[in-house]
Amino acid sequence: MVIHDRVRIQKDCIENICDILGVDVYKSFKGSRKRTRLQAAILETKQNIYPGAEPTAIRKWWDHFIQYGDTPAYARRTEVRRYKKDTSD
């Protein structure tokens, strides 16, 4: 049941970053000159939501969310379920 906690924590962190960035969410891509604001949002998320996480981990969660639309923990859980289903046949 640890995976459910990871999904919740990652979603809470991503939602907090979205709230901080507001309309600039998709302007935070690399090369858009909004990385400083994203870095401040990541540090604030670390402080308020999940102090145990490293800023680099939160950044990886954010990058995965921007690229795939969901958290890495959820994608991993879905992949594990798909793998178990394929091997049980």
PDB file of N, CA, C and O in Angstrom:
ATOM      1  N   MET A   1       0.805  -1.204   0.000  1.00  0.00           N
ATOM      2  CA  MET A   1       0.000   0.000   0.000  1.00  0.00           C
ATOM      3  C   MET A   1       0.849   1.270   0.000  1.00  0.00           C
ATOM      4  O   MET A   1       0.320   2.381   0.046  1.00  0.00           O
ATOM      5  N   VAL A   2       2.139   1.097  -0.051  1.00  0.00           N
ATOM      6  CA  VAL A   2       3.033   2.245  -0.099  1.00  0.00           C
ATOM      7  C   VAL A   2       2.871   3.001  -1.408  1.00  0.00           C
ATOM      8  O   VAL A   2       3.013   4.224  -1.443  1.00  0.00           O
ATOM      9  N   ILE A   3       2.576   2.282  -2.482  1.00  0.00           N
ATOM     10  CA  ILE A   3       2.440   2.917  -3.792  1.00  0.00           C
ATOM     11  C   ILE A   3       1.309   3.941  -3.774  1.00  0.00           C
ATOM     12  O   ILE A   3       1.431   5.011  -4.371  1.00  0.00           O
ATOM     13  N   HIS A   4       0.207   3.618  -3.089  1.00  0.00           N
ATOM     14  CA  HIS A   4      -0.896   4.581  -3.014  1.00  0.00           C
ATOM     15  C   HIS A   4      -0.448   5.857  -2.332  1.00  0.00           C
ATOM     16  O   HIS A   4      -0.840   6.948  -2.745  1.00  0.00           O
ATOM     17  N   ASP A   5       0.356   5.741  -1.307  1.00  0.00           N
ATOM     18  CA  ASP A   5       0.867   6.922  -0.634  1.00  0.00           C
ATOM     19  C   ASP A   5       1.767   7.727  -1.567  1.00  0.00           C
ATOM     20  O   ASP A   5       1.712   8.956  -1.573  1.00  0.00           O
ATOM     21  N   ARG A   6       2.587   7.047  -2.347  1.00  0.00           N
ATOM     22  CA  ARG A   6       3.461   7.751  -3.284  1.00  0.00           C
ATOM     23  C   ARG A   6       2.656   8.495  -4.336  1.00  0.00           C
ATOM     24  O   ARG A   6       2.987   9.625  -4.694  1.00  0.00           O
ATOM     25  N   VAL A   7       1.614   7.870  -4.825  1.00  0.00           N
ATOM     26  CA  VAL A   7       0.767   8.527  -5.821  1.00  0.00           C
ATOM     27  C   VAL A   7       0.144   9.777  -5.214  1.00  0.00           C
ATOM     28  O   VAL A   7       0.154  10.840  -5.835  1.00  0.00           O
ATOM     29  N   ARG A   8      -0.395   9.657  -4.009  1.00  0.00           N
ATOM     30  CA  ARG A   8      -1.028  10.802  -3.351  1.00  0.00           C
ATOM     31  C   ARG A   8      -0.031  11.916  -3.092  1.00  0.00           C
ATOM     32  O   ARG A   8      -0.331  13.084  -3.338  1.00  0.00           O
ATOM     33  N   ILE A   9       1.147  11.571  -2.600  1.00  0.00           N
ATOM     34  CA  ILE A   9       2.162  12.580  -2.310  1.00  0.00           C
ATOM     35  C   ILE A   9       2.596  13.284  -3.593  1.00  0.00           C
ATOM     36  O   ILE A   9       2.699  14.510  -3.625  1.00  0.00           O
ATOM     37  N   GLN A  10       2.847  12.518  -4.642  1.00  0.00           N
ATOM     38  CA  GLN A  10       3.273  13.129  -5.898  1.00  0.00           C
ATOM     39  C   GLN A  10       2.178  14.007  -6.489  1.00  0.00           C
ATOM     40  O   GLN A  10       2.469  15.086  -7.007  1.00  0.00           O
ATOM     41  N   LYS A  11       0.921  13.565  -6.420  1.00  0.00           N
ATOM     42  CA  LYS A  11      -0.174  14.396  -6.924  1.00  0.00           C
ATOM     43  C   LYS A  11      -0.314  15.677  -6.113  1.00  0.00           C
ATOM     44  O   LYS A  11      -0.551  16.745  -6.679  1.00  0.00           O
ATOM     45  N   ASP A  12      -0.170  15.583  -4.789  1.00  0.00           N
ATOM     46  CA  ASP A  12      -0.246  16.778  -3.950  1.00  0.00           C
ATOM     47  C   ASP A  12       0.858  17.765  -4.302  1.00  0.00           C
ATOM     48  O   ASP A  12       0.624  18.972  -4.359  1.00  0.00           O
ATOM     49  N   CYS A  13       2.057  17.252  -4.536  1.00  0.00           N
ATOM     50  CA  CYS A  13       3.173  18.124  -4.905  1.00  0.00           C
ATOM     51  C   CYS A  13       2.929  18.795  -6.253  1.00  0.00           C
ATOM     52  O   CYS A  13       3.165  19.994  -6.405  1.00  0.00           O
ATOM     53  N   ILE A  14       2.461  18.032  -7.223  1.00  0.00           N
ATOM     54  CA  ILE A  14       2.209  18.586  -8.553  1.00  0.00           C
ATOM     55  C   ILE A  14       1.076  19.607  -8.511  1.00  0.00           C
ATOM     56  O   ILE A  14       1.158  20.650  -9.159  1.00  0.00           O
ATOM     57  N   GLU A  15       0.021  19.314  -7.755  1.00  0.00           N
ATOM     58  CA  GLU A  15      -1.080  20.273  -7.622  1.00  0.00           C
ATOM     59  C   GLU A  15      -0.607  21.567  -6.977  1.00  0.00           C
ATOM     60  O   GLU A  15      -1.031  22.652  -7.376  1.00  0.00           O
ATOM     61  N   ASN A  16       0.262  21.461  -5.989  1.00  0.00           N
ATOM     62  CA  ASN A  16       0.786  22.653  -5.328  1.00  0.00           C
ATOM     63  C   ASN A  16       1.606  23.495  -6.302  1.00  0.00           C
ATOM     64  O   ASN A  16       1.485  24.720  -6.321  1.00  0.00           O
ATOM     65  N   ILE A  17       2.431  22.849  -7.101  1.00  0.00           N
ATOM     66  CA  ILE A  17       3.224  23.586  -8.091  1.00  0.00           C
ATOM     67  C   ILE A  17       2.303  24.255  -9.105  1.00  0.00           C
ATOM     68  O   ILE A  17       2.537  25.402  -9.485  1.00  0.00           O
ATOM     69  N   CYS A  18       1.258  23.556  -9.549  1.00  0.00           N
ATOM     70  CA  CYS A  18       0.291  24.146 -10.491  1.00  0.00           C
ATOM     71  C   CYS A  18      -0.387  25.368  -9.877  1.00  0.00           C
ATOM     72  O   CYS A  18      -0.578  26.381 -10.549  1.00  0.00           O
ATOM     73  N   ASP A  19      -0.748  25.269  -8.596  1.00  0.00           N
ATOM     74  CA  ASP A  19      -1.380  26.404  -7.926  1.00  0.00           C
ATOM     75  C   ASP A  19      -0.436  27.597  -7.838  1.00  0.00           C
ATOM     76  O   ASP A  19      -0.856  28.740  -8.018  1.00  0.00           O
ATOM     77  N   ILE A  20       0.827  27.335  -7.565  1.00  0.00           N
ATOM     78  CA  ILE A  20       1.800  28.420  -7.443  1.00  0.00           C
ATOM     79  C   ILE A  20       2.052  29.070  -8.797  1.00  0.00           C
ATOM     80  O   ILE A  20       2.091  30.295  -8.903  1.00  0.00           O
ATOM     81  N   LEU A  21       2.224  28.250  -9.831  1.00  0.00           N
ATOM     82  CA  LEU A  21       2.535  28.795 -11.149  1.00  0.00           C
ATOM     83  C   LEU A  21       1.324  29.430 -11.824  1.00  0.00           C
ATOM     84  O   LEU A  21       1.471  30.356 -12.622  1.00  0.00           O
ATOM     85  N   GLY A  22       0.148  28.946 -11.512  1.00  0.00           N
ATOM     86  CA  GLY A  22      -1.060  29.512 -12.109  1.00  0.00           C
ATOM     87  C   GLY A  22      -1.090  29.315 -13.609  1.00  0.00           C
ATOM     88  O   GLY A  22      -0.946  28.193 -14.094  1.00  0.00           O
ATOM     89  N   VAL A  23      -1.276  30.398 -14.348  1.00  0.00           N
ATOM     90  CA  VAL A  23      -1.396  30.304 -15.802  1.00  0.00           C
ATOM     91  C   VAL A  23      -0.059  30.012 -16.478  1.00  0.00           C
ATOM     92  O   VAL A  23      -0.031  29.699 -17.669  1.00  0.00           O
ATOM     93  N   ASP A  24       1.043  30.108 -15.747  1.00  0.00           N
ATOM     94  CA  ASP A  24       2.364  29.875 -16.322  1.00  0.00           C
ATOM     95  C   ASP A  24       2.788  28.408 -16.271  1.00  0.00           C
ATOM     96  O   ASP A  24       3.965  28.108 -16.471  1.00  0.00           O
ATOM     97  N   VAL A  25       1.864  27.495 -16.010  1.00  0.00           N
ATOM     98  CA  VAL A  25       2.217  26.081 -15.868  1.00  0.00           C
ATOM     99  C   VAL A  25       2.948  25.578 -17.101  1.00  0.00           C
ATOM    100  O   VAL A  25       4.026  24.997 -16.976  1.00  0.00           O
ATOM    101  N   TYR A  26       2.397  25.782 -18.274  1.00  0.00           N
ATOM    102  CA  TYR A  26       3.014  25.245 -19.481  1.00  0.00           C
ATOM    103  C   TYR A  26       4.117  26.141 -20.024  1.00  0.00           C
ATOM    104  O   TYR A  26       4.797  25.774 -20.982  1.00  0.00           O
ATOM    105  N   LYS A  27       4.301  27.302 -19.428  1.00  0.00           N
ATOM    106  CA  LYS A  27       5.423  28.142 -19.807  1.00  0.00           C
ATOM    107  C   LYS A  27       6.688  27.750 -19.060  1.00  0.00           C
ATOM    108  O   LYS A  27       7.743  28.347 -19.272  1.00  0.00           O
ATOM    109  N   SER A  28       6.593  26.756 -18.191  1.00  0.00           N
ATOM    110  CA  SER A  28       7.747  26.352 -17.395  1.00  0.00           C
ATOM    111  C   SER A  28       8.613  25.314 -18.100  1.00  0.00           C
ATOM    112  O   SER A  28       9.514  24.743 -17.485  1.00  0.00           O
ATOM    113  N   PHE A  29       8.353  25.064 -19.377  1.00  0.00           N
ATOM    114  CA  PHE A  29       9.189  24.148 -20.139  1.00  0.00           C
ATOM    115  C   PHE A  29      10.602  24.699 -20.228  1.00  0.00           C
ATOM    116  O   PHE A  29      10.822  25.900 -20.076  1.00  0.00           O
ATOM    117  N   LYS A  30      11.538  23.831 -20.470  1.00  0.00           N
ATOM    118  CA  LYS A  30      12.926  24.257 -20.599  1.00  0.00           C
ATOM    119  C   LYS A  30      13.067  25.222 -21.763  1.00  0.00           C
ATOM    120  O   LYS A  30      12.506  25.005 -22.838  1.00  0.00           O
ATOM    121  N   GLY A  31      13.811  26.275 -21.541  1.00  0.00           N
ATOM    122  CA  GLY A  31      14.048  27.254 -22.583  1.00  0.00           C
ATOM    123  C   GLY A  31      13.030  28.370 -22.630  1.00  0.00           C
ATOM    124  O   GLY A  31      13.106  29.228 -23.509  1.00  0.00           O
ATOM    125  N   SER A  32      12.079  28.387 -21.713  1.00  0.00           N
ATOM    126  CA  SER A  32      11.044  29.415 -21.764  1.00  0.00           C
ATOM    127  C   SER A  32      11.320  30.570 -20.798  1.00  0.00           C
ATOM    128  O   SER A  32      10.510  31.491 -20.686  1.00  0.00           O
ATOM    129  N   ARG A  33      12.434  30.525 -20.116  1.00  0.00           N
ATOM    130  CA  ARG A  33      12.865  31.556 -19.161  1.00  0.00           C
ATOM    131  C   ARG A  33      11.956  31.667 -17.949  1.00  0.00           C
ATOM    132  O   ARG A  33      11.941  32.701 -17.282  1.00  0.00           O
ATOM    133  N   LYS A  34      11.204  30.627 -17.657  1.00  0.00           N
ATOM    134  CA  LYS A  34      10.343  30.606 -16.478  1.00  0.00           C
ATOM    135  C   LYS A  34      10.855  29.601 -15.455  1.00  0.00           C
ATOM    136  O   LYS A  34      10.161  29.302 -14.483  1.00  0.00           O
ATOM    137  N   ARG A  35      12.069  29.071 -15.660  1.00  0.00           N
ATOM    138  CA  ARG A  35      12.588  28.042 -14.772  1.00  0.00           C
ATOM    139  C   ARG A  35      12.838  28.564 -13.369  1.00  0.00           C
ATOM    140  O   ARG A  35      12.732  27.803 -12.406  1.00  0.00           O
ATOM    141  N   THR A  36      13.165  29.837 -13.227  1.00  0.00           N
ATOM    142  CA  THR A  36      13.412  30.396 -11.903  1.00  0.00           C
ATOM    143  C   THR A  36      12.140  30.349 -11.066  1.00  0.00           C
ATOM    144  O   THR A  36      12.184  30.025  -9.880  1.00  0.00           O
ATOM    145  N   ARG A  37      11.027  30.666 -11.673  1.00  0.00           N
ATOM    146  CA  ARG A  37       9.744  30.601 -10.978  1.00  0.00           C
ATOM    147  C   ARG A  37       9.377  29.156 -10.647  1.00  0.00           C
ATOM    148  O   ARG A  37       8.826  28.884  -9.580  1.00  0.00           O
ATOM    149  N   LEU A  38       9.678  28.240 -11.547  1.00  0.00           N
ATOM    150  CA  LEU A  38       9.429  26.824 -11.298  1.00  0.00           C
ATOM    151  C   LEU A  38      10.299  26.343 -10.147  1.00  0.00           C
ATOM    152  O   LEU A  38       9.826  25.605  -9.283  1.00  0.00           O
ATOM    153  N   GLN A  39      11.556  26.746 -10.123  1.00  0.00           N
ATOM    154  CA  GLN A  39      12.445  26.326  -9.039  1.00  0.00           C
ATOM    155  C   GLN A  39      11.936  26.849  -7.696  1.00  0.00           C
ATOM    156  O   GLN A  39      11.989  26.130  -6.699  1.00  0.00           O
ATOM    157  N   ALA A  40      11.451  28.077  -7.653  1.00  0.00           N
ATOM    158  CA  ALA A  40      10.887  28.621  -6.417  1.00  0.00           C
ATOM    159  C   ALA A  40       9.645  27.832  -6.001  1.00  0.00           C
ATOM    160  O   ALA A  40       9.438  27.584  -4.813  1.00  0.00           O
ATOM    161  N   ALA A  41       8.826  27.442  -6.962  1.00  0.00           N
ATOM    162  CA  ALA A  41       7.627  26.645  -6.665  1.00  0.00           C
ATOM    163  C   ALA A  41       8.011  25.268  -6.136  1.00  0.00           C
ATOM    164  O   ALA A  41       7.365  24.749  -5.225  1.00  0.00           O
ATOM    165  N   ILE A  42       9.050  24.681  -6.698  1.00  0.00           N
ATOM    166  CA  ILE A  42       9.518  23.374  -6.228  1.00  0.00           C
ATOM    167  C   ILE A  42      10.024  23.473  -4.793  1.00  0.00           C
ATOM    168  O   ILE A  42       9.715  22.615  -3.967  1.00  0.00           O
ATOM    169  N   LEU A  43      10.793  24.505  -4.493  1.00  0.00           N
ATOM    170  CA  LEU A  43      11.304  24.673  -3.135  1.00  0.00           C
ATOM    171  C   LEU A  43      10.179  24.929  -2.136  1.00  0.00           C
ATOM    172  O   LEU A  43      10.215  24.426  -1.013  1.00  0.00           O
ATOM    173  N   GLU A  44       9.187  25.707  -2.542  1.00  0.00           N
ATOM    174  CA  GLU A  44       8.037  25.952  -1.674  1.00  0.00           C
ATOM    175  C   GLU A  44       7.230  24.674  -1.446  1.00  0.00           C
ATOM    176  O   GLU A  44       6.740  24.436  -0.342  1.00  0.00           O
ATOM    177  N   THR A  45       7.094  23.860  -2.481  1.00  0.00           N
ATOM    178  CA  THR A  45       6.402  22.579  -2.355  1.00  0.00           C
ATOM    179  C   THR A  45       7.148  21.660  -1.404  1.00  0.00           C
ATOM    180  O   THR A  45       6.535  20.994  -0.569  1.00  0.00           O
ATOM    181  N   LYS A  46       8.450  21.622  -1.524  1.00  0.00           N
ATOM    182  CA  LYS A  46       9.263  20.808  -0.614  1.00  0.00           C
ATOM    183  C   LYS A  46       9.037  21.239   0.820  1.00  0.00           C
ATOM    184  O   LYS A  46       8.884  20.403   1.709  1.00  0.00           O
ATOM    185  N   GLN A  47       9.017  22.520   1.041  1.00  0.00           N
ATOM    186  CA  GLN A  47       8.861  23.049   2.395  1.00  0.00           C
ATOM    187  C   GLN A  47       7.454  22.801   2.950  1.00  0.00           C
ATOM    188  O   GLN A  47       7.312  22.443   4.120  1.00  0.00           O
ATOM    189  N   ASN A  48       6.428  22.982   2.141  1.00  0.00           N
ATOM    190  CA  ASN A  48       5.053  22.922   2.637  1.00  0.00           C
ATOM    191  C   ASN A  48       4.387  21.560   2.526  1.00  0.00           C
ATOM    192  O   ASN A  48       3.609  21.191   3.405  1.00  0.00           O
ATOM    193  N   ILE A  49       4.667  20.808   1.480  1.00  0.00           N
ATOM    194  CA  ILE A  49       3.951  19.558   1.222  1.00  0.00           C
ATOM    195  C   ILE A  49       4.741  18.338   1.676  1.00  0.00           C
ATOM    196  O   ILE A  49       4.225  17.499   2.415  1.00  0.00           O
ATOM    197  N   TYR A  50       5.988  18.240   1.237  1.00  0.00           N
ATOM    198  CA  TYR A  50       6.754  17.014   1.498  1.00  0.00           C
ATOM    199  C   TYR A  50       8.213  17.374   1.802  1.00  0.00           C
ATOM    200  O   TYR A  50       9.065  17.328   0.915  1.00  0.00           O
ATOM    201  N   PRO A  51       8.493  17.732   3.060  1.00  0.00           N
ATOM    202  CA  PRO A  51       9.859  18.141   3.417  1.00  0.00           C
ATOM    203  C   PRO A  51      10.904  17.038   3.239  1.00  0.00           C
ATOM    204  O   PRO A  51      12.092  17.339   3.127  1.00  0.00           O
ATOM    205  N   GLY A  52      10.490  15.774   3.211  1.00  0.00           N
ATOM    206  CA  GLY A  52      11.435  14.677   3.075  1.00  0.00           C
ATOM    207  C   GLY A  52      11.965  14.472   1.668  1.00  0.00           C
ATOM    208  O   GLY A  52      12.919  13.717   1.477  1.00  0.00           O
ATOM    209  N   ALA A  53      11.375  15.121   0.689  1.00  0.00           N
ATOM    210  CA  ALA A  53      11.782  14.926  -0.710  1.00  0.00           C
ATOM    211  C   ALA A  53      12.905  15.885  -1.081  1.00  0.00           C
ATOM    212  O   ALA A  53      13.000  16.997  -0.562  1.00  0.00           O
ATOM    213  N   GLU A  54      13.734  15.431  -1.974  1.00  0.00           N
ATOM    214  CA  GLU A  54      14.769  16.292  -2.536  1.00  0.00           C
ATOM    215  C   GLU A  54      14.147  17.116  -3.662  1.00  0.00           C
ATOM    216  O   GLU A  54      13.261  16.629  -4.365  1.00  0.00           O
ATOM    217  N   PRO A  55      14.597  18.352  -3.841  1.00  0.00           N
ATOM    218  CA  PRO A  55      14.063  19.162  -4.939  1.00  0.00           C
ATOM    219  C   PRO A  55      14.248  18.506  -6.309  1.00  0.00           C
ATOM    220  O   PRO A  55      13.421  18.692  -7.201  1.00  0.00           O
ATOM    221  N   THR A  56      15.328  17.741  -6.477  1.00  0.00           N
ATOM    222  CA  THR A  56      15.530  17.065  -7.768  1.00  0.00           C
ATOM    223  C   THR A  56      14.462  16.005  -8.006  1.00  0.00           C
ATOM    224  O   THR A  56      14.045  15.797  -9.145  1.00  0.00           O
ATOM    225  N   ALA A  57      14.013  15.333  -6.953  1.00  0.00           N
ATOM    226  CA  ALA A  57      12.953  14.327  -7.102  1.00  0.00           C
ATOM    227  C   ALA A  57      11.643  14.999  -7.484  1.00  0.00           C
ATOM    228  O   ALA A  57      10.931  14.523  -8.368  1.00  0.00           O
ATOM    229  N   ILE A  58      11.326  16.100  -6.822  1.00  0.00           N
ATOM    230  CA  ILE A  58      10.095  16.826  -7.155  1.00  0.00           C
ATOM    231  C   ILE A  58      10.162  17.334  -8.588  1.00  0.00           C
ATOM    232  O   ILE A  58       9.158  17.320  -9.300  1.00  0.00           O
ATOM    233  N   ARG A  59      11.325  17.777  -9.010  1.00  0.00           N
ATOM    234  CA  ARG A  59      11.503  18.249 -10.393  1.00  0.00           C
ATOM    235  C   ARG A  59      11.282  17.103 -11.378  1.00  0.00           C
ATOM    236  O   ARG A  59      10.673  17.298 -12.430  1.00  0.00           O
ATOM    237  N   LYS A  60      11.776  15.906 -11.042  1.00  0.00           N
ATOM    238  CA  LYS A  60      11.556  14.748 -11.915  1.00  0.00           C
ATOM    239  C   LYS A  60      10.077  14.403 -11.990  1.00  0.00           C
ATOM    240  O   LYS A  60       9.580  14.058 -13.062  1.00  0.00           O
ATOM    241  N   TRP A  61       9.361  14.492 -10.862  1.00  0.00           N
ATOM    242  CA  TRP A  61       7.917  14.250 -10.863  1.00  0.00           C
ATOM    243  C   TRP A  61       7.227  15.257 -11.771  1.00  0.00           C
ATOM    244  O   TRP A  61       6.341  14.905 -12.549  1.00  0.00           O
ATOM    245  N   TRP A  62       7.647  16.522 -11.661  1.00  0.00           N
ATOM    246  CA  TRP A  62       7.051  17.584 -12.459  1.00  0.00           C
ATOM    247  C   TRP A  62       7.312  17.351 -13.946  1.00  0.00           C
ATOM    248  O   TRP A  62       6.397  17.459 -14.762  1.00  0.00           O
ATOM    249  N   ASP A  63       8.559  17.032 -14.298  1.00  0.00           N
ATOM    250  CA  ASP A  63       8.893  16.788 -15.695  1.00  0.00           C
ATOM    251  C   ASP A  63       8.091  15.609 -16.257  1.00  0.00           C
ATOM    252  O   ASP A  63       7.631  15.659 -17.397  1.00  0.00           O
ATOM    253  N   HIS A  64       7.927  14.563 -15.467  1.00  0.00           N
ATOM    254  CA  HIS A  64       7.137  13.398 -15.894  1.00  0.00           C
ATOM    255  C   HIS A  64       5.679  13.803 -16.090  1.00  0.00           C
ATOM    256  O   HIS A  64       5.038  13.380 -17.053  1.00  0.00           O
ATOM    257  N   PHE A  65       5.155  14.619 -15.179  1.00  0.00           N
ATOM    258  CA  PHE A  65       3.773  15.093 -15.306  1.00  0.00           C
ATOM    259  C   PHE A  65       3.581  15.911 -16.578  1.00  0.00           C
ATOM    260  O   PHE A  65       2.599  15.726 -17.296  1.00  0.00           O
ATOM    261  N   ILE A  66       4.506  16.805 -16.854  1.00  0.00           N
ATOM    262  CA  ILE A  66       4.404  17.640 -18.051  1.00  0.00           C
ATOM    263  C   ILE A  66       4.472  16.777 -19.315  1.00  0.00           C
ATOM    264  O   ILE A  66       3.746  17.019 -20.280  1.00  0.00           O
ATOM    265  N   GLN A  67       5.344  15.775 -19.301  1.00  0.00           N
ATOM    266  CA  GLN A  67       5.520  14.950 -20.488  1.00  0.00           C
ATOM    267  C   GLN A  67       4.400  13.934 -20.690  1.00  0.00           C
ATOM    268  O   GLN A  67       3.934  13.743 -21.813  1.00  0.00           O
ATOM    269  N   TYR A  68       3.958  13.275 -19.602  1.00  0.00           N
ATOM    270  CA  TYR A  68       3.003  12.168 -19.739  1.00  0.00           C
ATOM    271  C   TYR A  68       1.612  12.454 -19.165  1.00  0.00           C
ATOM    272  O   TYR A  68       0.665  11.731 -19.472  1.00  0.00           O
ATOM    273  N   GLY A  69       1.475  13.486 -18.344  1.00  0.00           N
ATOM    274  CA  GLY A  69       0.161  13.836 -17.817  1.00  0.00           C
ATOM    275  C   GLY A  69      -0.223  13.146 -16.528  1.00  0.00           C
ATOM    276  O   GLY A  69      -1.362  13.277 -16.081  1.00  0.00           O
ATOM    277  N   ASP A  70       0.690  12.416 -15.919  1.00  0.00           N
ATOM    278  CA  ASP A  70       0.398  11.763 -14.652  1.00  0.00           C
ATOM    279  C   ASP A  70       1.681  11.603 -13.848  1.00  0.00           C
ATOM    280  O   ASP A  70       2.772  11.918 -14.323  1.00  0.00           O
ATOM    281  N   THR A  71       1.533  11.112 -12.633  1.00  0.00           N
ATOM    282  CA  THR A  71       2.694  10.974 -11.759  1.00  0.00           C
ATOM    283  C   THR A  71       3.486   9.722 -12.105  1.00  0.00           C
ATOM    284  O   THR A  71       2.922   8.761 -12.629  1.00  0.00           O
ATOM    285  N   PRO A  72       4.796   9.717 -11.817  1.00  0.00           N
ATOM    286  CA  PRO A  72       5.599   8.521 -12.076  1.00  0.00           C
ATOM    287  C   PRO A  72       5.124   7.313 -11.271  1.00  0.00           C
ATOM    288  O   PRO A  72       5.169   6.190 -11.773  1.00  0.00           O
ATOM    289  N   ALA A  73       4.673   7.517 -10.043  1.00  0.00           N
ATOM    290  CA  ALA A  73       4.212   6.402  -9.211  1.00  0.00           C
ATOM    291  C   ALA A  73       2.972   5.753  -9.808  1.00  0.00           C
ATOM    292  O   ALA A  73       2.843   4.529  -9.770  1.00  0.00           O
ATOM    293  N   TYR A  74       2.068   6.538 -10.353  1.00  0.00           N
ATOM    294  CA  TYR A  74       0.869   5.982 -10.980  1.00  0.00           C
ATOM    295  C   TYR A  74       1.238   5.211 -12.246  1.00  0.00           C
ATOM    296  O   TYR A  74       0.707   4.129 -12.499  1.00  0.00           O
ATOM    297  N   ALA A  75       2.144   5.769 -13.031  1.00  0.00           N
ATOM    298  CA  ALA A  75       2.579   5.082 -14.253  1.00  0.00           C
ATOM    299  C   ALA A  75       3.262   3.765 -13.902  1.00  0.00           C
ATOM    300  O   ALA A  75       3.052   2.758 -14.578  1.00  0.00           O
ATOM    301  N   ARG A  76       4.071   3.766 -12.857  1.00  0.00           N
ATOM    302  CA  ARG A  76       4.753   2.545 -12.422  1.00  0.00           C
ATOM    303  C   ARG A  76       3.742   1.503 -11.954  1.00  0.00           C
ATOM    304  O   ARG A  76       3.882   0.317 -12.256  1.00  0.00           O
ATOM    305  N   ARG A  77       2.732   1.942 -11.221  1.00  0.00           N
ATOM    306  CA  ARG A  77       1.701   1.021 -10.738  1.00  0.00           C
ATOM    307  C   ARG A  77       0.944   0.403 -11.912  1.00  0.00           C
ATOM    308  O   ARG A  77       0.678  -0.799 -11.913  1.00  0.00           O
ATOM    309  N   THR A  78       0.599   1.204 -12.894  1.00  0.00           N
ATOM    310  CA  THR A  78      -0.096   0.713 -14.074  1.00  0.00           C
ATOM    311  C   THR A  78       0.778  -0.264 -14.849  1.00  0.00           C
ATOM    312  O   THR A  78       0.289  -1.280 -15.344  1.00  0.00           O
ATOM    313  N   GLU A  79       2.059   0.036 -14.955  1.00  0.00           N
ATOM    314  CA  GLU A  79       2.994  -0.838 -15.665  1.00  0.00           C
ATOM    315  C   GLU A  79       3.123  -2.183 -14.958  1.00  0.00           C
ATOM    316  O   GLU A  79       3.166  -3.223 -15.616  1.00  0.00           O
ATOM    317  N   VAL A  80       3.185  -2.176 -13.638  1.00  0.00           N
ATOM    318  CA  VAL A  80       3.289  -3.417 -12.875  1.00  0.00           C
ATOM    319  C   VAL A  80       2.039  -4.255 -13.070  1.00  0.00           C
ATOM    320  O   VAL A  80       2.132  -5.469 -13.251  1.00  0.00           O
ATOM    321  N   ARG A  81       0.882  -3.635 -13.037  1.00  0.00           N
ATOM    322  CA  ARG A  81      -0.363  -4.372 -13.247  1.00  0.00           C
ATOM    323  C   ARG A  81      -0.415  -4.979 -14.642  1.00  0.00           C
ATOM    324  O   ARG A  81      -0.853  -6.118 -14.812  1.00  0.00           O
ATOM    325  N   ARG A  82       0.031  -4.219 -15.643  1.00  0.00           N
ATOM    326  CA  ARG A  82       0.026  -4.710 -17.018  1.00  0.00           C
ATOM    327  C   ARG A  82       1.001  -5.880 -17.146  1.00  0.00           C
ATOM    328  O   ARG A  82       0.695  -6.867 -17.817  1.00  0.00           O
ATOM    329  N   TYR A  83       2.168  -5.781 -16.511  1.00  0.00           N
ATOM    330  CA  TYR A  83       3.167  -6.845 -16.569  1.00  0.00           C
ATOM    331  C   TYR A  83       2.625  -8.117 -15.904  1.00  0.00           C
ATOM    332  O   TYR A  83       2.787  -9.212 -16.443  1.00  0.00           O
ATOM    333  N   LYS A  84       1.997  -7.982 -14.761  1.00  0.00           N
ATOM    334  CA  LYS A  84       1.441  -9.152 -14.072  1.00  0.00           C
ATOM    335  C   LYS A  84       0.344  -9.811 -14.891  1.00  0.00           C
ATOM    336  O   LYS A  84       0.222 -11.036 -14.903  1.00  0.00           O
ATOM    337  N   LYS A  85      -0.449  -9.002 -15.571  1.00  0.00           N
ATOM    338  CA  LYS A  85      -1.535  -9.531 -16.396  1.00  0.00           C
ATOM    339  C   LYS A  85      -0.956 -10.294 -17.600  1.00  0.00           C
ATOM    340  O   LYS A  85      -1.468 -11.350 -17.971  1.00  0.00           O
ATOM    341  N   ASP A  86       0.109  -9.759 -18.204  1.00  0.00           N
ATOM    342  CA  ASP A  86       0.724 -10.404 -19.362  1.00  0.00           C
ATOM    343  C   ASP A  86       1.409 -11.712 -18.994  1.00  0.00           C
ATOM    344  O   ASP A  86       1.383 -12.651 -19.789  1.00  0.00           O
ATOM    345  N   THR A  87       2.012 -11.805 -17.832  1.00  0.00           N
ATOM    346  CA  THR A  87       2.741 -13.007 -17.454  1.00  0.00           C
ATOM    347  C   THR A  87       1.837 -14.092 -16.905  1.00  0.00           C
ATOM    348  O   THR A  87       2.243 -15.252 -16.842  1.00  0.00           O
ATOM    349  N   SER A  88       0.625 -13.745 -16.506  1.00  0.00           N
ATOM    350  CA  SER A  88      -0.278 -14.748 -15.945  1.00  0.00           C
ATOM    351  C   SER A  88      -0.966 -15.589 -17.019  1.00  0.00           C
ATOM    352  O   SER A  88      -1.578 -16.612 -16.711  1.00  0.00           O
ATOM    353  N   ASP A  89      -0.866 -15.161 -18.274  1.00  0.00           N
ATOM    354  CA  ASP A  89      -1.528 -15.890 -19.381  1.00  0.00           C
ATOM    355  C   ASP A  89      -0.800 -17.166 -19.731  1.00  0.00           C
ATOM    356  O   ASP A  89      -1.222 -17.890 -20.633  1.00  0.00           O
TER     357      ASP A  89
END
